[in-house]
Amino acid sequence: MNHEIIIFIPILLFMIGAIVFTFLKKRKRSAKSIYKLIDDLEKKYIY
């Protein structure tokens, strides 16, 4: 098993969750815009 991936994935998921939560607290966003935000972040940091 690649231990870097095992450590990195939960950190990445936590960061994405924290960003989404911050946006939700600032203002109400539709589910569609949140999914778009997550998709954009995945493309930026994973691919």
N, C-alpha and C positions, 0 to 999 in steps of 0.2 A: 504493500500500500504506500502511496505517496503522501507522507505526513504533511507536506506543505499544503496540499489541496485540502486535507482534512481540517487543517487549522484555518485556511483562508476562506473557505466557503461560509462558515458561520459568521465570520467577521463581516464579509461582504453582505450577507443577508441582513445582519443587524444594522449596517450602515444604510442600506436601502430602506429598511423599516423605519429607522429614525428619521430619514429625510421625508418619507411619506407622512409620518406622524406629525412632523413639524409643519408641513404644508396644510395638513388637516386642521391643526390648531390655529393657524393664521387665518384661514378662510375655508369655507366649504368648497370642496372640489367634487366634480362628478367622478364616478368610478372610471369612466372612459379616460378622463384626463390623467388619473392616477396610473392606470395601466400603461398609458402612453409614456408617462414619466419613467416608470420602471423599465419599460422596453428601451427607452433612450439611454438610460444609465447602463443597462446590460450591454448594449451595443458599444457604448463608450469605453467601458472598463474590461469587458470580457473579450470582445472580438477585435 
